Amino acid sequence: MKNKKQPIELNKIIIFIVLLILSIPIILGYLWLIISTFAEVTHGLLPVDRNGNFGGFTLENWNFIFEKEVWLATWNTLLLALFMTVGVVAVSSLAGYALSRIKFNGRKEFLSLTLVLHAFPSITLLIAIYFVLKFFSGIPVLKLFMGYNTIGGVVLVSLAMQLPLGIWLMKGFFDGVSWDVERAALIDGCSRFRTFWNIMFPLVRPGIAALSIFSFMTGWSSFIIPYTFLSGGAGHEVISTYLNSMMSSDTISINYNLLAAVGLFQLIPILIFYFFNQNYLMKIFSGGTHGGV
């Protein structure tokens, strides 16, 4: 028995070492990010002062938290992440349940279409989406909420981009619930909606939590869509585009330590969110593999 266990333990050690080596660049990147936010200058991972001596620790890089613009960008980012999360979870849950439990014409074709839509990178649809949002801007009722250069328009686009994945994932979670539970509720006289809300919805709560976390993280770190469809400067930025504006000046040299501090500021909510909900987030992969057409 000892001879059989030793190769297994050796394989685990080798796998751990390989993973650790592959993770070193990522670990060093985050380590530099943390060190540079509290240093005047960095030489690699070494914090130094203006004279090149070791030390130079400072909080000046965090003075940006007293600026109004960064909090406006944070508010816009929070709105984008929250509305995107609520929209993705609501629509994906309803669609996933219908596709998992109800047989109707065109069901397989719809599933295939959503998978094809998810395969399209968002950058290939930017021009078409621009014309759609400009069209909404021409409608007085919609232009303030869903038109071009509005948070609502960015939420609408981000939601549409995230829905195909969300629908497939929620269908997978609903597929993992036994039919017997649902049949018992329907036989007892529950309507289809009541069965969904009171019986099925609580049973896929881990999937709801996982999809919520995934959607929030995606919305919080979104860049290409807000950068393309929010162009009003201060008050119309999210944190990612605020960071980009700090690097796009041709006349002012880039303060990379300040840039790192803003980047860490953006990461803090995600790190906290992930730390307390990582178990739910891991279930998003196991749940998504249960589904079948």
Residue pairs with C-beta under 8 A, 6 or more apart in sequence:
28 45
31 45
32 42
32 44
32 45
32 260
33 260
33 263
33 264
33 267
34 264
35 42
35 45
35 47
36 42
36 47
36 256
36 257
36 260
36 261
37 61
37 62
37 257
37 260
37 261
37 264
38 47
38 57
38 58
38 59
38 61
39 47
39 48
39 56
39 57
39 58
39 257
40 47
40 48
40 49
40 50
40 56
40 57
40 58
40 60
40 257
41 47
41 48
41 49
41 50
41 56
41 257
42 48
42 257
43 52
46 54
47 54
47 55
47 56
47 57
48 54
48 55
48 56
49 55
49 56
50 56
61 255
61 257
61 258
61 260
61 261
62 261
62 265
64 70
64 258
64 261
64 262
64 265
65 265
69 234
69 237
69 242
70 239
70 242
70 262
70 265
72 234
72 235
72 237
73 237
73 238
73 239
73 241
73 242
74 239
76 151
76 230
76 236
76 237
76 238
77 219
77 220
77 238
77 239
77 240
77 266
78 220
79 151
79 155
80 151
80 154
80 155
80 158
80 219
80 220
80 222
80 226
80 238
81 215
81 216
81 217
81 219
81 220
82 216
82 219
83 151
83 155
83 159
83 219
84 155
84 158
84 159
84 162
84 215
84 216
84 218
84 219
85 212
85 215
85 216
85 219
87 155
87 159
88 159
88 162
88 163
88 166
88 211
88 215
89 166
89 208
89 211
89 212
89 215
91 159
91 163
91 166
91 167
92 163
92 166
92 167
92 169
92 170
92 211
93 170
93 201
93 204
93 208
94 196
95 163
95 167
95 170
95 171
96 166
96 167
96 168
96 169
96 170
96 171
96 172
96 173
96 174
97 170
97 174
97 196
97 200
98 104
99 107
99 110
99 111
99 167
99 171
100 171
100 174
100 175
100 291
101 174
101 182
101 200
108 293
111 168
111 171
111 293
114 163
114 164
114 167
114 168
115 164
115 168
117 164
118 164
118 165
118 168
122 161
122 224
122 225
123 224
126 224
126 228
129 157
129 229
130 148
130 228
130 229
133 146
133 147
133 148
133 153
133 157
133 229
134 147
134 148
136 142
136 143
136 146
136 147
136 148
136 153
137 143
137 147
137 148
137 149
138 147
139 147
143 150
144 150
144 152
145 152
145 153
146 152
146 153
146 156
147 153
148 229
149 229
149 230
149 231
149 232
149 236
150 230
151 230
153 229
154 222
154 225
154 226
154 229
154 230
157 225
157 229
158 218
158 219
158 222
158 225
161 225
162 215
162 218
166 211
166 215
168 288
168 291
169 207
169 210
169 211
169 284
169 287
169 288
170 204
170 207
170 211
171 291
172 207
172 287
172 288
172 289
172 290
172 291
173 204
173 206
173 207
173 287
173 288
173 290
173 291
174 200
174 204
174 291
175 290
175 291
175 292
176 204
176 287
176 290
177 200
177 203
177 204
181 199
181 200
181 203
182 195
182 199
182 200
185 194
185 195
185 198
185 199
186 192
186 195
190 198
190 199
201 208
204 287
206 280
206 283
206 287
207 283
207 284
207 287
209 277
209 280
209 283
210 280
210 281
210 282
210 283
210 284
210 287
211 284
213 273
213 274
213 277
213 280
213 281
213 284
214 281
214 284
216 273
217 270
217 273
217 274
220 239
220 266
220 269
220 270
221 240
221 266
221 270
222 238
222 240
223 238
223 240
223 241
223 244
226 237
226 238
226 240
226 241
227 240
227 241
227 244
230 236
230 237
230 238
230 241
237 245
239 262
239 265
239 266
240 266
242 262
243 259
243 262
243 263
243 266
246 254
246 258
246 259
246 262
247 254
247 259
274 281
